[in-house]
């Protein structure tokens, strides 16, 4: 799966380098065998954000883009979308979000929902349905409100990464197990970037893996 993510990242127009960061020597061996640039990182990291920081400390850049390794169908356009035209100290963390189209997507706790303010900044992330429709059904909710889910493509400044590592895990992050909440609980804005086509399907459960395999097999047969 990591090969597919790597190949899609290479197709992005605005990345100057693509590196796989892992703490698993089996993945490193696969990367070496397939000629993919990779580095070993500490096994002590609890989040991908901490892993990105370790790489950032030895590789200077204006911005660091984290693409989750469980996003084999990610679009290069989705990756490019998270990179701003100009890096600003006012917006040091950016994250792709995609509209939720079905009730199944909406109630799935592996799909992290996000609500944004009028500036496009995240107000909260949750595995639960947010906002909750007070009187309507879930079907009515989808027809009356555009729900969004977090996509595992984020961009950070070095300063934002350092701040993340310096901050403790607080209650909301612990309860939801969503590391983006560490930024929000520390008062750091996350600018959400909508990407209409969804961009990817995160492989979180066996059913996701089977679906991803089907799509990738069709790609290999040039049926897409």
C-alpha positions as CSV (number, residue, x, y, z in Angstrom):
1,X,0.0,0.0,0.0
2,X,2.8,2.4,0.8
3,X,4.1,2.1,-2.8
4,X,0.8,3.5,-4.1
5,X,0.9,6.4,-1.7
6,X,4.5,7.2,-2.6
7,X,3.7,7.1,-6.3
8,X,0.8,9.5,-5.9
9,X,2.9,11.9,-3.9
10,X,5.6,11.9,-6.6
11,X,2.9,13.2,-9.1
12,X,2.1,16.2,-6.9
13,X,3.4,19.4,-8.5
14,X,4.3,21.4,-5.4
15,X,6.4,18.9,-3.4
16,X,10.2,19.4,-3.6
17,X,10.9,16.0,-2.0
18,X,9.0,12.8,-0.9
19,X,10.2,10.8,2.0
20,X,8.7,7.8,3.7
21,X,9.1,8.0,7.5
22,X,8.7,4.7,9.3
23,X,9.7,3.0,12.5
24,X,9.3,-0.5,11.0
25,X,12.4,-2.1,9.4
26,X,10.1,-4.3,7.3
27,X,8.7,-1.2,5.6
28,X,12.2,0.2,5.2
29,X,13.3,-3.0,3.5
30,X,10.4,-2.8,1.1
31,X,11.2,0.9,0.4
32,X,14.8,0.0,-0.3
33,X,13.9,-2.8,-2.6
34,X,11.4,-0.7,-4.6
35,X,13.8,2.3,-4.7
36,X,11.6,4.6,-2.5
37,X,13.3,7.2,-0.4
38,X,12.8,6.4,3.3
39,X,14.2,7.1,6.7
40,X,13.9,5.2,10.0
41,X,12.4,7.2,12.9
42,X,11.9,6.6,16.6
43,X,9.4,3.9,17.7
44,X,8.5,6.2,20.6
45,X,6.3,8.5,18.5
46,X,2.6,8.3,19.3
47,X,1.5,10.4,16.3
48,X,2.4,10.9,12.7
49,X,2.9,14.6,13.5
50,X,5.7,13.7,15.9
51,X,7.3,11.5,13.2
52,X,7.1,14.4,10.7
53,X,8.9,16.6,13.2
54,X,11.8,14.2,13.6
55,X,12.3,14.3,9.8
56,X,11.9,18.1,9.7
57,X,14.6,18.6,12.3
58,X,17.1,17.2,9.8
59,X,15.6,18.5,6.6
60,X,15.0,22.3,6.2
61,X,11.9,23.4,4.3
62,X,9.2,26.1,4.3
63,X,6.4,23.6,4.8
64,X,6.1,19.9,5.6
65,X,3.3,17.9,4.2
66,X,2.2,14.7,6.0
67,X,0.3,12.1,3.9
68,X,-1.0,9.2,5.8
69,X,0.4,5.8,4.7
70,X,-3.2,4.4,4.6
71,X,-4.3,6.6,1.8
72,X,-3.4,4.5,-1.4
73,X,-6.0,6.3,-3.5
74,X,-4.9,9.8,-2.7
75,X,-5.1,12.3,-5.6
76,X,-2.0,14.3,-6.4
77,X,-4.4,17.3,-6.8
78,X,-5.5,16.7,-3.2
79,X,-1.9,16.9,-2.1
80,X,-1.3,20.1,-4.1
81,X,-4.4,21.7,-2.6
82,X,-3.1,21.7,0.9
83,X,0.0,23.7,-0.1
84,X,-0.7,27.5,0.1
85,X,0.6,29.9,-2.5
86,X,2.4,31.7,0.3
87,X,3.5,30.4,3.7
88,X,2.1,32.6,6.4
89,X,2.7,32.7,10.2
90,X,-1.0,33.3,10.6
91,X,-1.8,29.9,9.2
92,X,0.7,27.3,10.2
93,X,-1.4,24.2,9.9
94,X,-3.6,23.2,7.0
95,X,-5.7,20.1,6.5
96,X,-7.8,18.7,3.6
97,X,-11.5,18.1,4.2
98,X,-13.9,16.3,1.9
99,X,-17.7,16.4,1.9
100,X,-19.5,13.4,3.3
101,X,-22.0,11.9,0.8
102,X,-23.7,9.0,2.6
103,X,-25.2,8.0,6.0
104,X,-22.7,5.2,6.2
105,X,-19.8,7.6,5.9
106,X,-21.4,10.0,8.4
107,X,-21.8,7.4,11.2
108,X,-18.5,5.6,10.7
109,X,-16.2,6.6,13.6
110,X,-13.1,6.0,11.5
111,X,-14.2,9.0,9.4
112,X,-13.2,12.0,11.5
113,X,-15.8,14.8,11.1
114,X,-14.9,18.5,11.3
115,X,-16.9,21.7,11.7
116,X,-15.4,25.0,10.5
117,X,-15.9,28.6,11.2
118,X,-16.5,31.4,8.7
119,X,-12.8,31.8,8.1
120,X,-12.4,28.1,7.2
121,X,-10.7,27.2,10.4
122,X,-11.5,24.0,12.3
123,X,-13.8,24.5,15.3
124,X,-13.7,20.8,16.4
125,X,-12.9,17.3,15.1
126,X,-14.9,14.3,16.3
127,X,-15.5,10.6,15.5
128,X,-19.2,11.3,16.3
129,X,-21.6,13.1,14.0
130,X,-21.1,16.9,14.4
131,X,-23.1,19.0,14.3
132,X,-25.9,16.8,15.7
133,X,-29.3,17.5,14.1
134,X,-31.6,18.2,17.0
135,X,-34.8,16.9,15.5
136,X,-34.1,15.3,12.1
137,X,-32.9,11.9,11.0
138,X,-29.4,11.4,9.7
139,X,-30.8,11.3,6.1
140,X,-32.4,14.7,6.8
141,X,-29.2,16.0,8.2
142,X,-27.3,15.2,5.0
143,X,-29.9,16.9,2.9
144,X,-29.9,20.0,5.1
145,X,-26.2,20.4,6.0
146,X,-22.9,19.7,4.3
147,X,-20.9,17.5,6.6
148,X,-17.1,17.2,6.1
149,X,-14.6,14.6,7.0
150,X,-10.9,15.1,7.7
151,X,-8.5,13.7,5.0
152,X,-5.1,12.5,6.1
153,X,-3.2,15.2,4.2
154,X,-1.8,18.0,6.3
155,X,0.8,20.8,5.9
156,X,2.7,22.3,8.8
157,X,5.4,24.9,9.4
158,X,8.4,23.8,11.4
159,X,7.2,26.1,14.2
160,X,3.8,24.3,14.3
161,X,5.5,20.9,14.5
162,X,7.7,22.1,17.4
163,X,4.7,23.5,19.3
164,X,2.8,20.2,18.8
165,X,5.6,18.3,20.4
166,X,5.9,20.7,23.3
167,X,2.2,20.5,24.1
168,X,0.8,17.7,26.3
169,X,-2.1,15.4,25.2
170,X,-5.2,17.0,26.8
171,X,-8.6,15.6,27.5
172,X,-10.3,16.0,24.1
173,X,-7.4,14.5,22.2
174,X,-7.3,11.6,24.7
175,X,-11.0,10.9,24.5
176,X,-11.3,11.2,20.7
177,X,-7.8,10.0,19.8
178,X,-7.5,12.7,17.2
179,X,-4.1,14.4,17.3
180,X,-5.3,17.5,15.5
181,X,-7.2,18.4,18.6
182,X,-3.9,19.1,20.3
183,X,-3.5,22.1,18.1
184,X,-7.0,23.3,18.8
185,X,-6.7,22.8,22.6
186,X,-3.5,24.8,22.5
187,X,-5.3,27.7,20.6
188,X,-3.6,27.0,17.3
189,X,-5.8,27.4,14.2
190,X,-6.1,24.7,11.6
191,X,-7.1,26.0,8.2
192,X,-9.4,23.4,6.5
193,X,-9.1,23.2,2.7
194,X,-12.1,21.7,0.9
195,X,-11.4,19.1,-1.8
196,X,-14.6,18.2,-3.6
197,X,-13.7,14.9,-5.0
198,X,-12.8,13.5,-1.7
199,X,-9.3,12.7,-2.7
200,X,-8.9,9.3,-1.1
201,X,-10.3,6.5,0.9
202,X,-8.5,5.8,4.2
203,X,-7.8,2.1,4.8
204,X,-8.9,1.8,8.5
205,X,-10.7,-1.6,8.6
206,X,-10.6,-4.8,6.5
207,X,-13.6,-3.7,4.4
208,X,-11.7,-0.6,3.4
209,X,-8.7,-2.7,2.3
210,X,-10.8,-5.0,0.1
211,X,-12.4,-1.9,-1.6
212,X,-9.0,-0.3,-2.1
213,X,-7.6,-3.6,-3.6
214,X,-10.5,-3.7,-6.0
215,X,-10.0,-0.1,-7.2
216,X,-6.2,-0.6,-7.5
217,X,-6.6,-3.8,-9.5
218,X,-8.9,-2.0,-11.9
219,X,-6.3,0.7,-12.2
220,X,-3.7,-1.9,-13.0
221,X,-6.0,-3.2,-15.7
222,X,-6.4,0.3,-17.1
223,X,-10.2,0.2,-16.5
224,X,-10.2,3.6,-14.7
